[in-house]
Amino acid sequence: MLLAGLVVGSLLALTGGWVGFRGWQARAHLLNAAGLARELSAQVVGGDTARAQRTLAALQEQSGAARRATDDPGWALGRRVPFAGDDLGAVRRIAVAVDDLARDAFPALLRADLSSLVPSGGRLDVGRLRTVSADLDGVNRTVQQTRRDLATVSGDGLVAQVRQALVDLRGEIDRLATLTTAADQGARLLPPLLGADGPRRYLLVSQNLAELRSTGGMFGAYAVIEAENGRVKMGRQGSSASLGRFDPPVKVPAEARALWGDLPGMYPADVNLTPHFPTAAALYREMFRRKTGSTVDGVLAVDPVVLSYLLKATGPVVVPGGVPLSSDNVVRTLLNEAYQRLEPREQDTYFAAAAVAVFDAFFTKNVDPKVLLSVFDRAITERRILFWSARPEEQRTFGESRLAGALPEKDTVPVVGVFLNDGSGAKLGYYLRPAATLTVGECRPDGRRELRLRVTLRSTAPKSGLSESVLGLGMAGDPYTVRTLVSVFTPTGGAVLDARLDGTETAVGGGSERGRHVTTANVEVRPGASRTLELTVLTGKKTGTGEAELWLTPTATPWTTQVDTAPSCDQ
């Protein structure tokens, strides 16, 4: 027995030395592969095919070497050793993931001409889109499978370097998955959406972030977009105010009606009091039909921040009656200065002219595909571009993606939503500076977790000097005070245990939507001041993960956010 013990001990020591050497090799190859992958991504999106081919060959060489370095008998034996085995197993999975992407996803992505996803000569080539669709479908399936495989690798108990490598790779693949999903959906859906099989008509609505609503801002100006065989033109334009008030109201889903009454069915500006964009879009479409007798095929929503991103790609545009709009000034001009210097009737005319100018620039200028795809990736990630199709078979394809703006009915990790609705009847949202911190708390005996949420709203509004258009109805009493209805949506099946405003227990309203408990608090902020809302939230079911996510209303100024994770409950 002693001899056997010595033999086993010697074998493990020898294995450790060999595995250490192979691990050093694998690390070097993986670091090289990571740098090459970043270069390849930029070259593919930028259309530099020749350099991308050379980079891909080098990437495959490095990723293959990393895979081989972690695939010998010594490594396999090392994976069974207590403590170190988990680390070796994780490194092996990382090497396999990178090599799978290098061999199965990137070559097809390189064959696909992503420039076909952007307009040229005033139209999108729907024929080319259909040609690249098959390649993009294969790429996306590989990326999604790799993403799922890595999700099964536990980070618990790993040494810091390996755990961080796993976290970093997951983050990169999450970003890649967002891009490949959007590209795959775009290649499949854009041809029919852009009239390849017959004309289509859509409502393009601008979310006015100066008057906040859950999905971003009040639906302000609208335009009818007409598409046929890839060529798109802008038709009728108007404002939500011109649609008037609806009595009797358009039918509102029961849960949204319990939270907001008939307001979403009465006023076009209130359809998106709910954060579930498909509900808001369907209500707005029906209002437009009742008012105009015209039926559209879907609703596309954007906000001025999206325009700022687009103008980085197109360059400045000239708008009659105003200053040239650029990426640097468009948000300030549309959300604040226009209300300060123009009369209400002039505002609608100016907003319509601005929409036409940016629209024409997007479809007629030669835009760098790399910049444009980056713009759309960022805007969709931030939920600043939302689309709903009135055709159920198309809408199902979007599922619960960020582009669809659908509030998920199930969570993979606990998701807490913080949605803002203006209660001032004013255009003071431009001055709001929001922040949120979500801290994963203790594991309860029943397996549920407590999450601590802290939301701070700060107002940069001046104490005087604003126009009547900005001050609006002044429903907070003091016209310069920002009143905001803050709605917190728990994880699916969860609950809010307590709520405090500036440290004092506060009254809140309650309800539910899509399986989530909803708590709404009234928060009023004077110029230059800030208020803090704190809640303890309980997850709806047993959850082992120590991770959590925030879903927030897009605002004129980005949120300051922080999510503090915790060890898993099983650790």
N, C-alpha and C positions, 0 to 999 in steps of 0.2 A: 504493500500500500504506500509506503514511503517513497519507493522507487517510482511508482506510478505518479505520485504527487509531484516529484521532482521533474519528471518528463513533461507532465502537463504544464507545470510552471515555466519550464524552459520554452515550450512551444508557444505559450502566450507571450512571453517576453520577446521571442523572435518575431512573432506575428505583429506585436506592437511596434517594433522597430521598422519592419517592412511596411506596415500600414502607415506609419508616420511618414516614411519616405514617399509612399504613393500618395498620401494626403497632401504633402507639400507639392507634388507634381500636379495633382488635381486642382489645388488652389491656384497655382500659377496659370493653368490652362483656363480655369473659370474666370479669373480676373481679365485675361486677354479676351475671352469670349464676350464678357460684359461690355468692354470698350468697343469691340467690333460690332456688337449688336446695336449700340447707340449710333455708331457711324452709319450702319446699314439703314436704320430707320430714317435718318435724315436724308440719305441718298434716295431711298425709295419714294418718299413723299415728295422730294424735290425733283424727281424725274431724271436723276443722273444714273442712267441704266448701266453704262460702261463701268463706272467706279463701283456701283453696287454689286455687279457680278464678281469683281475681284474681291471685294470685301466679304461677300457671301462664301467664296471658296476658302478664305482664311478663317472665317468663323466656323465653318464646318470642320476644318482641320483641328481647331482648338477644342471645340465642343466634343468631337469624337475622341480626342486624346483624353479629355477629362472623364468621359464615359468609360473608356478602357482602363483608366487608372483606378477606377472604383469597381471593377468587374472581374477581379481575380479571386482565387480561393482564399488567399490571406485576408482580403477585405471582407469576404463573405463570413469567414470565421470570426473576424473582429466584430462584426455586427451582432454576434451572439454574446459578447462579453458584457457583463453588467456595467452600467453607467456609460462607458464610452460607446457601447453598441448603438444607442439611440442617435448619437452624433454622427457616427459613420453611416447609419441608415439614412439620415437626413441629407448628408452630403451626396450620397448615391442618388437619392431622388432629385436633388437639385441638378446634378450633372445630367441625368436622363431627361429632365424637363428642358434644359437648355439645348441639348442635342436634338430632341424631337422637334423643337421649334426651328432649329437651323436646317433640318433635313426635310421636314414635312410641311412647314408653314411658310417660311421665308422664300423658298424658290417659287412657289405659286404666287405669293404676294408680289414678287419681282416681275413675274410674267404679266400680272394684271396692271393695266395702265390706269393709275388712279386719276390722271388728268381728265379721264372721261367722266369723272364725277363732278366736274366743274363746267360752267357754261363757256361756250366759245362762239363768237359771231352772233350773239343774241339768242342762242338756243343750246340745249343739251342734246347730245347725240344719243338718242335712246337705243339705236341699233348697237353701238359700241358698248353701251351699258349692259345690254343683254349678253354680249359676247364675253365680258369679263365676269359675269355673275357666277358661272360654275366654279372658276378658280377661287373667287372670294368666299364662296360657300365652303369649299374644302379648307381654306385657310382658317375660317372662323371656327369650324368644327374642331380642328386640331388645337387651336388656342384655347377653346372652351374646355376641351378634355384635359389639357395640361393644367388648366386652372383648377378643375375639379380634383385632379390627382394630387396637386400640391396642397389643396385644402384639407386633405386627409392626413397630412403630416403634422403631428403634434409638436408644438414648440416648447411644451413643458419639459423641464429638466435638461434642455440642451445648453451647452456652453454658450456664453454670450456671443462669440463670433459667429457660430453656426446659426444661432437663433436670429441674429440680425441679418445674416445673409438670406435666410428663409423669408423674413419679413420684407426685405428689399426686393427679392425676386417676385414675391406675391404682389407687391405694389406695382412693379413694372408690368407684370402679366395682367393685372387688373386694368391698367391704362391701355395696354395693347388690346385686351378683350373689348374695351369700350370702343376703340377705333375699328377693330375688325367687325364687330357687331353692326356698327353704324354703316361701314362700307358694304357689308353683306346685305343689310336691309335696303340700303340705298340702291345698290345694283339691281335688286329684285323688285323693289317697290317703285322706284322713280319712273321707269317706263310707263306703267299704267297710270301712275299719279300725274304724270306730265302729258297725258293724252295720247299715248302710243296706240291705244285701243279705242279711242274716241275722245271727244272734248271733255274737259273737266273744269269745274269752277269751284273756287275756295274763297273763304273769308280770311283775309289777313288782318289781324287786330294787333294794335300796339298797346302793351300793358304800361300804363302811366305810373311809374314808380314814385311819383310825387304824392300819389294818393294810394296807399298800400292796400292790397288784397292778398289773400293767402297764396295764390300762385305767382304773385309778383306785384302787379298793380291793377288799378281799375282799367277795364277795357275802354279805351278812349276812341281814337280814330280807327276807322276800318276801311278796307279797300277790297273789291272783288278782283281776284286773280283768275285769269282765263288761260288755260293751257291746252295746246293741241300739237301732237307730234313733236314734243320737246321744246316748242317755242311758247314763250310765256309773255303775256301782256297784262297791264293793269287796267281795270275797267272802272266801274262806279266807285266813288269814294263818299264817305260821310263820317259822322261821329255817333257814338252811342247815344248821346243826348237826343239826336234827331229821331231815334227809334221810339222815344216817348216812354210812357208808363203803361203797363199791361194790366188791365182789369176786365175780366178775371185773369188772375196770374197764370203763367205757364206752369204746368204741373212740375213740382219739385220732388225729388226722391224723399221718402219719408224721414230718413235719418238727418239729411241736410235741413229739411223743413223743421224738424224738432229742435235743431240748433239755432237756425236763423229765421224761422217763420217763413212768410211768403216773399221776403225781400228778394231772394235770388230769382224768383219767378215774376217779379213785378218790375224791377229796374235792371236794364242791361249792365249798368255799372256795378251791380251786386251779384252777378252770376257766379263770380269766383270768390265769394266769401268762403266757399269750400275749397280745400287744397286739392281735391280730386278733379283734375283738368277735364277728363271725359264728361263729367257732369256739367261743368261750366260751359264747355264747348257746345254740347247738345242743347242746352238752354238758349245760348246765344244764337245758334243756327235757327231754332224755332222762332225766336223773336224776330229775326231778320226775315224769315219766311212770312210771318203774319203781317209784318209792316210793309213789305215790298212785293209779296206774292212770288218771290224768286227763291228757288231751292238750290243750295250749294252742296258740294260733295265732301266738304270737311272744313276744319278751322285750323289756321296756323297762327300762333301767338309769338310775338317777339317783344323786346323792350329796347329802350335807347342804349343800354349798355351793349347789346348785340350790335347795334348800328356802329358803336364806337369800335368794336372789333372788326366789323366789315370794312370800315373806312381805313383801317390799317392796311387792308389788302388792296382797296381800290384807289386810295388817295382822296383828298378833299373833293367835295362837290359844291357847286354854286346853287343857292336857293334864292329865288326871287323874294325880295322883301326882307332879307336878313343877311347875316354874315355867312361866308363860306363855312360849311360844316366839315370838321375834321375829327379824327379819332380823339383829339385832345379836348375839343370843346362841345361835342354834340350832346353829351349828357347834361352838362351845365346849361347849354342853350335851350334844349327842349324841355327840361324839367324845372327850370327856374327862370332864366332870363326872359324867355318868351312870355311868361305870365306877368313879369314885371313891366314890360314895355309895350305889350300889345293888348288891344281890347278883345273881349271874348270872341266876337265874330272874326276878327283878324287872326286869332290864334288857330281856329279850325282851318282856315285857308293856308296858313303857314305850315301847320303840321302835315297837311295833305301834300303841299309842294315839297316838303322835306322827304316824305316817303317816296314820292315819284323820283326825286333826284338820286336817292341812294339805290332804289330799285333799278333805275336805268344804268347807273354806274356798275352795279353788280353784274348785269346781264350783257353789257356792251363793251366794257373794258377788258383788256387782256390781263387777267388776274393770275398771279403766281399760285399754282395748285398747292404748293407746300404751305404757303401762308393761309390760303383759304380753308384747306382741310384742318389746319391747326385752329382756325377761328371757330369752325363748326364743332370740332371736338371740345373746345373749351366751353362754348355756349351751351352745348347739350349737357355736358358734365355739370354745369352750374344751373341747369334747368331754366335757362333763359330762352330757349327755343322749344316750343311745345306744339305737338300736332295731334289732331284727332280726325279720323276718317269716319264718315257716316256709313260706310260700307262695312258691315260686321266682319267679313272675312279678312279685310285688310287690317282692321283695328286689332283683331286677334293676333296678327303677326307682330304688332308692336308690344303686345303683352303689358308687362309692368315696367317697361324700360323708362329711362329718364326722359327720353323724347316724348313718350306718351303722357308723362305727368300723372300717372295713375298711382294713387295711394295704395301700397301693397296690402293685401289682406293677410299675408303670412310673412314672418320674419325668418331669415337665416341667422342673423344676429339681432339682438334687441335694437329696435329703431325708435327713437323719440323724435317727434315732429314739433317744431316751434313755428307757428304761422301767425303773421301779423295782419290785422285789418284796421284801417284808419277809422277812428271814431270821432274825428274833428270836423269832418265835412270840409276839409281844407287840403291844400297842396304842400303840407309841411313835411311829408315823408322824405323829401330831398335832404332835409337837415338832420335826419335821424341816423345815429351811429350805433348799430346793435352789436352785442357780443354774447356769446353763450359758452358755458363750460359744462360738460357732462362727465360726471365721475362715477365709475362703476364701484358700487359698494359691497356690502357683505352678502354672503350666501346664507339664506335662511334654512331652517331645518326642513322645510317642504321643498327645497330645491330652487325656489324663486330667488331673484336678486333685487336688491334695492339700488336705484340709480339716483344720484343727486344732481339736479339741474339748476344752474344759475344763469339767468338771463338779465343782462343789463342794457337799458336803453338810455342813450345820451343825446341831448338836443343841442345842435350848434346854431339854432335859429337866433336871429337878432331880437332885441327887445322892442324894436320899432323899425319903421321904414318899409315894410312889405306892402305890396299892392292888395287890393280887395280880391283879385283873382287868386292870390296865394292864400290869403287868410280865410276865404270861403265863408262857411256858416259859423265858424268859431264855436263849435258845440261843447268845447271844454270850459266855456265861460270866458276866460282870458283868451283872446283870439291868437295869441302867440304861444299858447300851451299846446303841445302835441298830445292828443288822446289816442291811445292805441289799444285795441283789443288783442291781447296775447293769448292764443289758443295753443295749449300743449296737448299733443296726441301721444298717448302711452304706447308701448309695444303692444302687439296683438294680445287681447285678453287681459291687459294690465290694469293698474289702478293708480290714482294719485293719493298718497297718504296724508300730505299736508302741503299748505301753500303759505308763503310769507312774502310780504312786500316791504322792503327796507327793514327786514327783521321782525315785522309785526304780522301776526296772522291776518289774512285778508279774505274777504268774501269772494267766491268764485262761482261761475256757472258751470253746469255739467251736461253731459250728453254722450253720444257715441256715434262713430261713423266707421264703416268698413271694419268692424271688429275691434276698434280701438276706443278706449275711454278718452273723452275730451274734457279738458278743464280750461275755462276762459276767464281771464282776469283783466280788469280795466286798469291801465297804467297811464297816468298823466304826467308829462315831463315839461317843466318850465324851461325857458331859454337858458342855455348854459348849464343846466342841471342834469342829473342822471338819477334813475330809479333802478332798483334791483329786485327781481322776482325770483324766489327760490322755492323749489318743489322737491319733494321726495316721491319718486316714482317706483312702482313695483312691476316687475315683469309678469307676464300672464301665465307663464308655465315654467317648469323646471328648465334651467339653462346652465350648462357647465362652463360655457365660454366666459371669459373676462373682458370680451370686447363689446362695443356698442357703437351705434352710428347716430348722427344728427341729420335731420332733413329740415331745411330752413327756407323761409320765404326769400327769394332773391330781392335784393334792395339796391338802391342807387350806389351806395358805398358798401363794399363787401363786408360781411360779418367778420369779427374776430372770434375764432372758435378754438376750443381745446377739448379733446376727449381723453380722459385719464382712464386707462385700462387697469385690469387687476388680474391676479393669477386665477386659473380656472378653479371651479369649486371642487374638482377631484384632486387638486394638488395638495 
